[in-house]
Amino acid sequence: MSEDHAPKAPLTDRHMLEALICPQTHATLHYDAAAQELISKAAGLAFPIRGGIPILLIDEARPLDA
């Protein structure tokens, strides 16, 4: 199999993600690898990870379903 078809390594480092906190509540964020989001249960928000970069802007977050 050529290098062009080899699986790509994750762009984000789990340890780096675990060190991030919610910009609204300063609570711990939980990494959802399947959805590529950082979840703030305290704020009820999910912050996207785009191109391996966490977007920790409240305006970019989606509300969690109740």
PDB file of N, H, CA, C and O in Angstrom:
ATOM      1  N   MET A   1       0.844  -1.174   0.000  1.00  0.00           N
ATOM      2  CA  MET A   1       0.000   0.000   0.000  1.00  0.00           C
ATOM      3  C   MET A   1       0.891   1.240   0.000  1.00  0.00           C
ATOM      4  O   MET A   1       1.840   1.334   0.779  1.00  0.00           O
ATOM      5  N   SER A   2       0.583   2.169  -0.862  1.00  0.00           N
ATOM      6  H   SER A   2      -0.188   2.093  -1.495  1.00  0.00           H
ATOM      7  CA  SER A   2       1.414   3.370  -0.955  1.00  0.00           C
ATOM      8  C   SER A   2       1.132   4.309   0.201  1.00  0.00           C
ATOM      9  O   SER A   2       0.126   4.179   0.899  1.00  0.00           O
ATOM     10  N   GLU A   3       2.036   5.257   0.392  1.00  0.00           N
ATOM     11  H   GLU A   3       2.853   5.363  -0.175  1.00  0.00           H
ATOM     12  CA  GLU A   3       1.884   6.221   1.478  1.00  0.00           C
ATOM     13  C   GLU A   3       0.658   7.105   1.292  1.00  0.00           C
ATOM     14  O   GLU A   3       0.101   7.607   2.269  1.00  0.00           O
ATOM     15  N   ASP A   4       0.230   7.300   0.031  1.00  0.00           N
ATOM     16  H   ASP A   4       0.682   6.893  -0.762  1.00  0.00           H
ATOM     17  CA  ASP A   4      -0.932   8.143  -0.234  1.00  0.00           C
ATOM     18  C   ASP A   4      -2.212   7.560   0.351  1.00  0.00           C
ATOM     19  O   ASP A   4      -3.152   8.297   0.645  1.00  0.00           O
ATOM     20  N   HIS A   5      -2.253   6.233   0.522  1.00  0.00           N
ATOM     21  H   HIS A   5      -1.488   5.634   0.283  1.00  0.00           H
ATOM     22  CA  HIS A   5      -3.458   5.578   1.015  1.00  0.00           C
ATOM     23  C   HIS A   5      -3.333   5.127   2.459  1.00  0.00           C
ATOM     24  O   HIS A   5      -4.253   4.508   2.993  1.00  0.00           O
ATOM     25  N   ALA A   6      -2.221   5.422   3.092  1.00  0.00           N
ATOM     26  H   ALA A   6      -1.473   5.924   2.658  1.00  0.00           H
ATOM     27  CA  ALA A   6      -2.032   5.028   4.493  1.00  0.00           C
ATOM     28  C   ALA A   6      -2.956   5.862   5.376  1.00  0.00           C
ATOM     29  O   ALA A   6      -3.188   7.038   5.096  1.00  0.00           O
ATOM     30  N   PRO A   7      -3.490   5.253   6.451  1.00  0.00           N
ATOM     31  CA  PRO A   7      -4.339   6.030   7.355  1.00  0.00           C
ATOM     32  C   PRO A   7      -3.564   7.191   7.955  1.00  0.00           C
ATOM     33  O   PRO A   7      -2.381   7.070   8.276  1.00  0.00           O
ATOM     34  N   LYS A   8      -4.245   8.309   8.099  1.00  0.00           N
ATOM     35  H   LYS A   8      -5.205   8.408   7.838  1.00  0.00           H
ATOM     36  CA  LYS A   8      -3.608   9.486   8.668  1.00  0.00           C
ATOM     37  C   LYS A   8      -3.698   9.443  10.182  1.00  0.00           C
ATOM     38  O   LYS A   8      -4.690   8.974  10.740  1.00  0.00           O
ATOM     39  N   ALA A   9      -2.668   9.929  10.838  1.00  0.00           N
ATOM     40  H   ALA A   9      -1.862  10.310  10.384  1.00  0.00           H
ATOM     41  CA  ALA A   9      -2.669  10.031  12.294  1.00  0.00           C
ATOM     42  C   ALA A   9      -3.626  11.152  12.700  1.00  0.00           C
ATOM     43  O   ALA A   9      -3.822  12.103  11.944  1.00  0.00           O
ATOM     44  N   PRO A  10      -4.219  11.047  13.881  1.00  0.00           N
ATOM     45  CA  PRO A  10      -5.097  12.134  14.324  1.00  0.00           C
ATOM     46  C   PRO A  10      -4.339  13.456  14.370  1.00  0.00           C
ATOM     47  O   PRO A  10      -3.165  13.502  14.738  1.00  0.00           O
ATOM     48  N   LEU A  11      -5.016  14.507  13.998  1.00  0.00           N
ATOM     49  H   LEU A  11      -5.970  14.470  13.700  1.00  0.00           H
ATOM     50  CA  LEU A  11      -4.380  15.816  13.959  1.00  0.00           C
ATOM     51  C   LEU A  11      -4.296  16.447  15.343  1.00  0.00           C
ATOM     52  O   LEU A  11      -3.495  17.354  15.566  1.00  0.00           O
ATOM     53  N   THR A  12      -5.111  15.976  16.263  1.00  0.00           N
ATOM     54  H   THR A  12      -5.762  15.239  16.082  1.00  0.00           H
ATOM     55  CA  THR A  12      -5.121  16.558  17.597  1.00  0.00           C
ATOM     56  C   THR A  12      -4.476  15.609  18.588  1.00  0.00           C
ATOM     57  O   THR A  12      -4.561  14.389  18.445  1.00  0.00           O
ATOM     58  N   ASP A  13      -3.845  16.165  19.569  1.00  0.00           N
ATOM     59  H   ASP A  13      -3.776  17.156  19.684  1.00  0.00           H
ATOM     60  CA  ASP A  13      -3.191  15.402  20.623  1.00  0.00           C
ATOM     61  C   ASP A  13      -4.132  15.332  21.822  1.00  0.00           C
ATOM     62  O   ASP A  13      -4.506  16.361  22.384  1.00  0.00           O
ATOM     63  N   ARG A  14      -4.511  14.125  22.210  1.00  0.00           N
ATOM     64  H   ARG A  14      -4.207  13.288  21.754  1.00  0.00           H
ATOM     65  CA  ARG A  14      -5.468  13.935  23.304  1.00  0.00           C
ATOM     66  C   ARG A  14      -4.991  14.631  24.583  1.00  0.00           C
ATOM     67  O   ARG A  14      -5.805  15.224  25.291  1.00  0.00           O
ATOM     68  N   HIS A  15      -3.700  14.572  24.891  1.00  0.00           N
ATOM     69  H   HIS A  15      -3.039  14.090  24.315  1.00  0.00           H
ATOM     70  CA  HIS A  15      -3.180  15.214  26.108  1.00  0.00           C
ATOM     71  C   HIS A  15      -3.333  16.730  26.045  1.00  0.00           C
ATOM     72  O   HIS A  15      -3.635  17.370  27.053  1.00  0.00           O
ATOM     73  N   MET A  16      -3.128  17.295  24.877  1.00  0.00           N
ATOM     74  H   MET A  16      -2.883  16.775  24.058  1.00  0.00           H
ATOM     75  CA  MET A  16      -3.305  18.737  24.708  1.00  0.00           C
ATOM     76  C   MET A  16      -4.776  19.096  24.909  1.00  0.00           C
ATOM     77  O   MET A  16      -5.091  20.091  25.563  1.00  0.00           O
ATOM     78  N   LEU A  17      -5.675  18.286  24.347  1.00  0.00           N
ATOM     79  H   LEU A  17      -5.419  17.478  23.816  1.00  0.00           H
ATOM     80  CA  LEU A  17      -7.096  18.565  24.474  1.00  0.00           C
ATOM     81  C   LEU A  17      -7.571  18.471  25.921  1.00  0.00           C
ATOM     82  O   LEU A  17      -8.435  19.233  26.354  1.00  0.00           O
ATOM     83  N   GLU A  18      -6.994  17.527  26.663  1.00  0.00           N
ATOM     84  H   GLU A  18      -6.291  16.907  26.312  1.00  0.00           H
ATOM     85  CA  GLU A  18      -7.388  17.343  28.056  1.00  0.00           C
ATOM     86  C   GLU A  18      -6.958  18.520  28.933  1.00  0.00           C
ATOM     87  O   GLU A  18      -7.486  18.696  30.031  1.00  0.00           O
ATOM     88  N   ALA A  19      -6.016  19.315  28.464  1.00  0.00           N
ATOM     89  H   ALA A  19      -5.588  19.172  27.572  1.00  0.00           H
ATOM     90  CA  ALA A  19      -5.535  20.472  29.224  1.00  0.00           C
ATOM     91  C   ALA A  19      -6.391  21.715  28.983  1.00  0.00           C
ATOM     92  O   ALA A  19      -6.256  22.700  29.709  1.00  0.00           O
ATOM     93  N   LEU A  20      -7.261  21.687  27.986  1.00  0.00           N
ATOM     94  H   LEU A  20      -7.371  20.887  27.396  1.00  0.00           H
ATOM     95  CA  LEU A  20      -8.077  22.854  27.669  1.00  0.00           C
ATOM     96  C   LEU A  20      -9.271  22.956  28.612  1.00  0.00           C
ATOM     97  O   LEU A  20      -9.760  21.954  29.132  1.00  0.00           O
ATOM     98  N   ILE A  21      -9.728  24.192  28.820  1.00  0.00           N
ATOM     99  H   ILE A  21      -9.330  25.007  28.397  1.00  0.00           H
ATOM    100  CA  ILE A  21     -10.899  24.420  29.663  1.00  0.00           C
ATOM    101  C   ILE A  21     -11.929  25.238  28.894  1.00  0.00           C
ATOM    102  O   ILE A  21     -11.613  25.896  27.903  1.00  0.00           O
ATOM    103  N   CYS A  22     -13.156  25.180  29.371  1.00  0.00           N
ATOM    104  H   CYS A  22     -13.412  24.644  30.176  1.00  0.00           H
ATOM    105  CA  CYS A  22     -14.253  25.910  28.750  1.00  0.00           C
ATOM    106  C   CYS A  22     -14.017  27.419  28.901  1.00  0.00           C
ATOM    107  O   CYS A  22     -13.722  27.890  29.999  1.00  0.00           O
ATOM    108  N   PRO A  23     -14.145  28.173  27.812  1.00  0.00           N
ATOM    109  CA  PRO A  23     -13.926  29.618  27.909  1.00  0.00           C
ATOM    110  C   PRO A  23     -15.033  30.334  28.691  1.00  0.00           C
ATOM    111  O   PRO A  23     -14.831  31.462  29.141  1.00  0.00           O
ATOM    112  N   GLN A  24     -16.183  29.707  28.856  1.00  0.00           N
ATOM    113  H   GLN A  24     -16.347  28.791  28.490  1.00  0.00           H
ATOM    114  CA  GLN A  24     -17.288  30.339  29.570  1.00  0.00           C
ATOM    115  C   GLN A  24     -17.269  30.005  31.060  1.00  0.00           C
ATOM    116  O   GLN A  24     -17.417  30.897  31.897  1.00  0.00           O
ATOM    117  N   THR A  25     -17.088  28.721  31.398  1.00  0.00           N
ATOM    118  H   THR A  25     -16.967  27.997  30.718  1.00  0.00           H
ATOM    119  CA  THR A  25     -17.199  28.294  32.794  1.00  0.00           C
ATOM    120  C   THR A  25     -15.861  27.957  33.444  1.00  0.00           C
ATOM    121  O   THR A  25     -15.774  27.852  34.667  1.00  0.00           O
ATOM    122  N   HIS A  26     -14.834  27.790  32.642  1.00  0.00           N
ATOM    123  H   HIS A  26     -14.905  27.876  31.648  1.00  0.00           H
ATOM    124  CA  HIS A  26     -13.498  27.372  33.084  1.00  0.00           C
ATOM    125  C   HIS A  26     -13.500  25.938  33.624  1.00  0.00           C
ATOM    126  O   HIS A  26     -12.583  25.542  34.344  1.00  0.00           O
ATOM    127  N   ALA A  27     -14.519  25.173  33.278  1.00  0.00           N
ATOM    128  H   ALA A  27     -15.264  25.495  32.693  1.00  0.00           H
ATOM    129  CA  ALA A  27     -14.617  23.764  33.657  1.00  0.00           C
ATOM    130  C   ALA A  27     -13.866  22.905  32.638  1.00  0.00           C
ATOM    131  O   ALA A  27     -13.539  23.358  31.541  1.00  0.00           O
ATOM    132  N   THR A  28     -13.608  21.680  33.019  1.00  0.00           N
ATOM    133  H   THR A  28     -13.874  21.312  33.910  1.00  0.00           H
ATOM    134  CA  THR A  28     -12.922  20.731  32.148  1.00  0.00           C
ATOM    135  C   THR A  28     -13.771  20.423  30.919  1.00  0.00           C
ATOM    136  O   THR A  28     -14.993  20.302  31.006  1.00  0.00           O
ATOM    137  N   LEU A  29     -13.105  20.300  29.776  1.00  0.00           N
ATOM    138  H   LEU A  29     -12.112  20.398  29.705  1.00  0.00           H
ATOM    139  CA  LEU A  29     -13.758  19.893  28.538  1.00  0.00           C
ATOM    140  C   LEU A  29     -13.522  18.405  28.318  1.00  0.00           C
ATOM    141  O   LEU A  29     -12.474  17.875  28.687  1.00  0.00           O
ATOM    142  N   HIS A  30     -14.495  17.738  27.720  1.00  0.00           N
ATOM    143  H   HIS A  30     -15.346  18.168  27.420  1.00  0.00           H
ATOM    144  CA  HIS A  30     -14.390  16.314  27.413  1.00  0.00           C
ATOM    145  C   HIS A  30     -14.313  16.148  25.905  1.00  0.00           C
ATOM    146  O   HIS A  30     -15.131  16.701  25.170  1.00  0.00           O
ATOM    147  N   TYR A  31     -13.328  15.386  25.444  1.00  0.00           N
ATOM    148  H   TYR A  31     -12.663  14.936  26.041  1.00  0.00           H
ATOM    149  CA  TYR A  31     -13.084  15.185  24.029  1.00  0.00           C
ATOM    150  C   TYR A  31     -13.998  14.105  23.484  1.00  0.00           C
ATOM    151  O   TYR A  31     -14.001  12.982  23.989  1.00  0.00           O
ATOM    152  N   ASP A  32     -14.777  14.432  22.457  1.00  0.00           N
ATOM    153  H   ASP A  32     -14.775  15.345  22.048  1.00  0.00           H
ATOM    154  CA  ASP A  32     -15.604  13.473  21.731  1.00  0.00           C
ATOM    155  C   ASP A  32     -14.927  13.242  20.385  1.00  0.00           C
ATOM    156  O   ASP A  32     -15.089  14.032  19.454  1.00  0.00           O
ATOM    157  N   ALA A  33     -14.163  12.146  20.289  1.00  0.00           N
ATOM    158  H   ALA A  33     -14.031  11.505  21.045  1.00  0.00           H
ATOM    159  CA  ALA A  33     -13.378  11.868  19.086  1.00  0.00           C
ATOM    160  C   ALA A  33     -14.275  11.626  17.872  1.00  0.00           C
ATOM    161  O   ALA A  33     -13.954  12.063  16.767  1.00  0.00           O
ATOM    162  N   ALA A  34     -15.389  10.935  18.074  1.00  0.00           N
ATOM    163  H   ALA A  34     -15.649  10.580  18.972  1.00  0.00           H
ATOM    164  CA  ALA A  34     -16.274  10.614  16.952  1.00  0.00           C
ATOM    165  C   ALA A  34     -16.865  11.874  16.328  1.00  0.00           C
ATOM    166  O   ALA A  34     -16.961  11.980  15.105  1.00  0.00           O
ATOM    167  N   ALA A  35     -17.259  12.822  17.164  1.00  0.00           N
ATOM    168  H   ALA A  35     -17.181  12.736  18.157  1.00  0.00           H
ATOM    169  CA  ALA A  35     -17.874  14.060  16.671  1.00  0.00           C
ATOM    170  C   ALA A  35     -16.854  15.161  16.409  1.00  0.00           C
ATOM    171  O   ALA A  35     -17.194  16.197  15.839  1.00  0.00           O
ATOM    172  N   GLN A  36     -15.589  14.940  16.828  1.00  0.00           N
ATOM    173  H   GLN A  36     -15.313  14.098  17.291  1.00  0.00           H
ATOM    174  CA  GLN A  36     -14.546  15.970  16.731  1.00  0.00           C
ATOM    175  C   GLN A  36     -15.017  17.258  17.396  1.00  0.00           C
ATOM    176  O   GLN A  36     -15.037  18.332  16.795  1.00  0.00           O
ATOM    177  N   GLU A  37     -15.397  17.100  18.677  1.00  0.00           N
ATOM    178  H   GLU A  37     -15.380  16.227  19.166  1.00  0.00           H
ATOM    179  CA  GLU A  37     -15.853  18.226  19.479  1.00  0.00           C
ATOM    180  C   GLU A  37     -15.276  18.128  20.882  1.00  0.00           C
ATOM    181  O   GLU A  37     -14.906  17.052  21.352  1.00  0.00           O
ATOM    182  N   LEU A  38     -15.211  19.271  21.531  1.00  0.00           N
ATOM    183  H   LEU A  38     -15.512  20.145  21.149  1.00  0.00           H
ATOM    184  CA  LEU A  38     -14.896  19.351  22.950  1.00  0.00           C
ATOM    185  C   LEU A  38     -16.183  19.751  23.653  1.00  0.00           C
ATOM    186  O   LEU A  38     -16.791  20.771  23.331  1.00  0.00           O
ATOM    187  N   ILE A  39     -16.587  18.937  24.614  1.00  0.00           N
ATOM    188  H   ILE A  39     -16.093  18.108  24.876  1.00  0.00           H
ATOM    189  CA  ILE A  39     -17.875  19.098  25.277  1.00  0.00           C
ATOM    190  C   ILE A  39     -17.689  19.775  26.634  1.00  0.00           C
ATOM    191  O   ILE A  39     -16.859  19.362  27.445  1.00  0.00           O
ATOM    192  N   SER A  40     -18.473  20.813  26.856  1.00  0.00           N
ATOM    193  H   SER A  40     -19.146  21.147  26.198  1.00  0.00           H
ATOM    194  CA  SER A  40     -18.545  21.462  28.168  1.00  0.00           C
ATOM    195  C   SER A  40     -19.917  21.160  28.743  1.00  0.00           C
ATOM    196  O   SER A  40     -20.907  21.794  28.378  1.00  0.00           O
ATOM    197  N   LYS A  41     -19.970  20.194  29.640  1.00  0.00           N
ATOM    198  H   LYS A  41     -19.166  19.679  29.936  1.00  0.00           H
ATOM    199  CA  LYS A  41     -21.247  19.855  30.275  1.00  0.00           C
ATOM    200  C   LYS A  41     -21.724  21.016  31.144  1.00  0.00           C
ATOM    201  O   LYS A  41     -22.925  21.273  31.229  1.00  0.00           O
ATOM    202  N   ALA A  42     -20.796  21.718  31.787  1.00  0.00           N
ATOM    203  H   ALA A  42     -19.820  21.509  31.717  1.00  0.00           H
ATOM    204  CA  ALA A  42     -21.147  22.836  32.663  1.00  0.00           C
ATOM    205  C   ALA A  42     -21.843  23.958  31.895  1.00  0.00           C
ATOM    206  O   ALA A  42     -22.794  24.557  32.398  1.00  0.00           O
ATOM    207  N   ALA A  43     -21.376  24.244  30.685  1.00  0.00           N
ATOM    208  H   ALA A  43     -20.603  23.758  30.276  1.00  0.00           H
ATOM    209  CA  ALA A  43     -21.958  25.316  29.876  1.00  0.00           C
ATOM    210  C   ALA A  43     -23.047  24.803  28.940  1.00  0.00           C
ATOM    211  O   ALA A  43     -23.818  25.590  28.393  1.00  0.00           O
ATOM    212  N   GLY A  44     -23.113  23.479  28.755  1.00  0.00           N
ATOM    213  H   GLY A  44     -22.486  22.839  29.199  1.00  0.00           H
ATOM    214  CA  GLY A  44     -24.082  22.916  27.822  1.00  0.00           C
ATOM    215  C   GLY A  44     -23.730  23.213  26.379  1.00  0.00           C
ATOM    216  O   GLY A  44     -24.610  23.419  25.543  1.00  0.00           O
ATOM    217  N   LEU A  45     -22.416  23.235  26.088  1.00  0.00           N
ATOM    218  H   LEU A  45     -21.701  23.069  26.767  1.00  0.00           H
ATOM    219  CA  LEU A  45     -21.943  23.577  24.747  1.00  0.00           C
ATOM    220  C   LEU A  45     -20.974  22.526  24.212  1.00  0.00           C
ATOM    221  O   LEU A  45     -20.291  21.838  24.970  1.00  0.00           O
ATOM    222  N   ALA A  46     -20.935  22.423  22.892  1.00  0.00           N
ATOM    223  H   ALA A  46     -21.490  22.982  22.276  1.00  0.00           H
ATOM    224  CA  ALA A  46     -19.966  21.565  22.203  1.00  0.00           C
ATOM    225  C   ALA A  46     -19.150  22.453  21.268  1.00  0.00           C
ATOM    226  O   ALA A  46     -19.696  23.102  20.376  1.00  0.00           O
ATOM    227  N   PHE A  47     -17.838  22.472  21.486  1.00  0.00           N
ATOM    228  H   PHE A  47     -17.395  21.945  22.211  1.00  0.00           H
ATOM    229  CA  PHE A  47     -16.939  23.297  20.681  1.00  0.00           C
ATOM    230  C   PHE A  47     -16.333  22.434  19.572  1.00  0.00           C
ATOM    231  O   PHE A  47     -15.826  21.346  19.846  1.00  0.00           O
ATOM    232  N   PRO A  48     -16.380  22.906  18.326  1.00  0.00           N
ATOM    233  CA  PRO A  48     -15.872  22.095  17.216  1.00  0.00           C
ATOM    234  C   PRO A  48     -14.345  22.047  17.176  1.00  0.00           C
ATOM    235  O   PRO A  48     -13.658  22.936  17.681  1.00  0.00           O
ATOM    236  N   ILE A  49     -13.844  20.984  16.561  1.00  0.00           N
ATOM    237  H   ILE A  49     -14.402  20.262  16.152  1.00  0.00           H
ATOM    238  CA  ILE A  49     -12.423  20.867  16.238  1.00  0.00           C
ATOM    239  C   ILE A  49     -12.363  20.795  14.720  1.00  0.00           C
ATOM    240  O   ILE A  49     -12.874  19.851  14.117  1.00  0.00           O
ATOM    241  N   ARG A  50     -11.744  21.784  14.109  1.00  0.00           N
ATOM    242  H   ARG A  50     -11.329  22.551  14.599  1.00  0.00           H
ATOM    243  CA  ARG A  50     -11.680  21.865  12.646  1.00  0.00           C
ATOM    244  C   ARG A  50     -10.228  21.813  12.189  1.00  0.00           C
ATOM    245  O   ARG A  50      -9.404  22.636  12.588  1.00  0.00           O
ATOM    246  N   GLY A  51      -9.937  20.844  11.358  1.00  0.00           N
ATOM    247  H   GLY A  51     -10.607  20.175  11.034  1.00  0.00           H
ATOM    248  CA  GLY A  51      -8.570  20.706  10.856  1.00  0.00           C
ATOM    249  C   GLY A  51      -7.580  20.473  11.978  1.00  0.00           C
ATOM    250  O   GLY A  51      -6.414  20.856  11.875  1.00  0.00           O
ATOM    251  N   GLY A  52      -8.043  19.841  13.057  1.00  0.00           N
ATOM    252  H   GLY A  52      -8.990  19.530  13.141  1.00  0.00           H
ATOM    253  CA  GLY A  52      -7.171  19.559  14.186  1.00  0.00           C
ATOM    254  C   GLY A  52      -7.028  20.705  15.165  1.00  0.00           C
ATOM    255  O   GLY A  52      -6.272  20.602  16.131  1.00  0.00           O
ATOM    256  N   ILE A  53      -7.752  21.811  14.928  1.00  0.00           N
ATOM    257  H   ILE A  53      -8.366  21.895  14.144  1.00  0.00           H
ATOM    258  CA  ILE A  53      -7.647  22.990  15.785  1.00  0.00           C
ATOM    259  C   ILE A  53      -8.944  23.174  16.564  1.00  0.00           C
ATOM    260  O   ILE A  53     -10.005  23.335  15.960  1.00  0.00           O
ATOM    261  N   PRO A  54      -8.878  23.152  17.903  1.00  0.00           N
ATOM    262  CA  PRO A  54     -10.083  23.411  18.695  1.00  0.00           C
ATOM    263  C   PRO A  54     -10.517  24.865  18.539  1.00  0.00           C
ATOM    264  O   PRO A  54      -9.707  25.782  18.667  1.00  0.00           O
ATOM    265  N   ILE A  55     -11.800  25.064  18.263  1.00  0.00           N
ATOM    266  H   ILE A  55     -12.459  24.318  18.159  1.00  0.00           H
ATOM    267  CA  ILE A  55     -12.366  26.399  18.110  1.00  0.00           C
ATOM    268  C   ILE A  55     -13.126  26.712  19.409  1.00  0.00           C
ATOM    269  O   ILE A  55     -14.279  26.309  19.569  1.00  0.00           O
ATOM    270  N   LEU A  56     -12.486  27.417  20.313  1.00  0.00           N
ATOM    271  H   LEU A  56     -11.550  27.744  20.182  1.00  0.00           H
ATOM    272  CA  LEU A  56     -13.052  27.677  21.630  1.00  0.00           C
ATOM    273  C   LEU A  56     -13.717  29.052  21.691  1.00  0.00           C
ATOM    274  O   LEU A  56     -13.488  29.826  22.620  1.00  0.00           O
ATOM    275  N   LEU A  57     -14.531  29.335  20.702  1.00  0.00           N
ATOM    276  H   LEU A  57     -14.718  28.706  19.947  1.00  0.00           H
ATOM    277  CA  LEU A  57     -15.306  30.569  20.651  1.00  0.00           C
ATOM    278  C   LEU A  57     -16.755  30.229  20.950  1.00  0.00           C
ATOM    279  O   LEU A  57     -17.326  29.334  20.327  1.00  0.00           O
ATOM    280  N   ILE A  58     -17.349  30.930  21.892  1.00  0.00           N
ATOM    281  H   ILE A  58     -16.885  31.657  22.398  1.00  0.00           H
ATOM    282  CA  ILE A  58     -18.723  30.639  22.286  1.00  0.00           C
ATOM    283  C   ILE A  58     -19.671  30.775  21.100  1.00  0.00           C
ATOM    284  O   ILE A  58     -20.624  30.005  20.978  1.00  0.00           O
ATOM    285  N   ASP A  59     -19.418  31.745  20.227  1.00  0.00           N
ATOM    286  H   ASP A  59     -18.644  32.370  20.327  1.00  0.00           H
ATOM    287  CA  ASP A  59     -20.267  31.941  19.046  1.00  0.00           C
ATOM    288  C   ASP A  59     -20.190  30.776  18.065  1.00  0.00           C
ATOM    289  O   ASP A  59     -21.106  30.591  17.264  1.00  0.00           O
ATOM    290  N   GLU A  60     -19.121  29.991  18.109  1.00  0.00           N
ATOM    291  H   GLU A  60     -18.377  30.142  18.759  1.00  0.00           H
ATOM    292  CA  GLU A  60     -18.940  28.845  17.210  1.00  0.00           C
ATOM    293  C   GLU A  60     -19.447  27.539  17.822  1.00  0.00           C
ATOM    294  O   GLU A  60     -19.582  26.535  17.121  1.00  0.00           O
ATOM    295  N   ALA A  61     -19.728  27.550  19.123  1.00  0.00           N
ATOM    296  H   ALA A  61     -19.619  28.365  19.692  1.00  0.00           H
ATOM    297  CA  ALA A  61     -20.169  26.325  19.816  1.00  0.00           C
ATOM    298  C   ALA A  61     -21.637  26.057  19.495  1.00  0.00           C
ATOM    299  O   ALA A  61     -22.410  26.963  19.182  1.00  0.00           O
ATOM    300  N   ARG A  62     -21.986  24.779  19.586  1.00  0.00           N
ATOM    301  H   ARG A  62     -21.359  24.043  19.840  1.00  0.00           H
ATOM    302  CA  ARG A  62     -23.392  24.413  19.428  1.00  0.00           C
ATOM    303  C   ARG A  62     -23.942  24.016  20.798  1.00  0.00           C
ATOM    304  O   ARG A  62     -23.235  23.427  21.615  1.00  0.00           O
ATOM    305  N   PRO A  63     -25.212  24.347  21.036  1.00  0.00           N
ATOM    306  CA  PRO A  63     -25.800  23.949  22.315  1.00  0.00           C
ATOM    307  C   PRO A  63     -25.992  22.432  22.355  1.00  0.00           C
ATOM    308  O   PRO A  63     -26.329  21.814  21.345  1.00  0.00           O
ATOM    309  N   LEU A  64     -25.776  21.847  23.520  1.00  0.00           N
ATOM    310  H   LEU A  64     -25.502  22.349  24.340  1.00  0.00           H
ATOM    311  CA  LEU A  64     -26.033  20.422  23.705  1.00  0.00           C
ATOM    312  C   LEU A  64     -27.535  20.222  23.860  1.00  0.00           C
ATOM    313  O   LEU A  64     -28.231  21.078  24.405  1.00  0.00           O
ATOM    314  N   ASP A  65     -28.023  19.096  23.382  1.00  0.00           N
ATOM    315  H   ASP A  65     -27.457  18.401  22.939  1.00  0.00           H
ATOM    316  CA  ASP A  65     -29.438  18.769  23.544  1.00  0.00           C
ATOM    317  C   ASP A  65     -29.714  18.461  25.003  1.00  0.00           C
ATOM    318  O   ASP A  65     -28.904  17.835  25.686  1.00  0.00           O
ATOM    319  N   ALA A  66     -30.859  18.906  25.464  1.00  0.00           N
ATOM    320  H   ALA A  66     -31.517  19.414  24.909  1.00  0.00           H
ATOM    321  CA  ALA A  66     -31.239  18.672  26.878  1.00  0.00           C
ATOM    322  C   ALA A  66     -31.577  17.220  27.119  1.00  0.00           C
ATOM    323  O   ALA A  66     -31.915  16.843  28.241  1.00  0.00           O
TER     324      ALA A  66
END
